[in-house]
Amino acid sequence: MTSQFSTDKNEMDVIAIHIFLSNHLGWSDNNIFEKVQTFIDNSLNFGLFYKGNKIGFARVISDFSAISYLGDGCHCENDKLTK
């Protein structure tokens, strides 16, 4: 079985993403859950999965025409997101 990408926001573990962003990225310290949910709702998100388990996450902030910015990339170790 190979790894699979998904852009389905329903497949993203928003709680784990919130914990990672709030605790490991300086710009995102202590973000409230609702704020994290909002920027996930308004971004193009990529989940990376292997055998049904999450192994990575990244989001793209874009105008979907000319500019894109890759942000908040992380991978999972022992089912926890890390830098």
Long-range contacts (C-beta under 8 A, 24 or more apart in sequence): 1-50, 1-51, 3-48, 3-49, 3-50, 3-55, 4-48, 4-49, 4-50, 5-46, 5-47, 5-48, 5-49, 6-46, 6-47, 6-49, 7-44, 7-45, 7-46, 7-47, 8-47, 9-40, 9-41, 9-45, 11-47, 11-49, 12-40, 12-45, 12-47, 12-57, 13-54, 13-57, 14-40, 16-54, 16-80, 16-81, 17-57, 17-72, 17-81, 19-81, 20-74, 20-80, 20-81, 20-82, 21-72, 24-74, 24-82, 24-83, 25-72, 25-83, 28-72, 43-71, 48-75, 53-79, 54-79, 54-81, 57-81
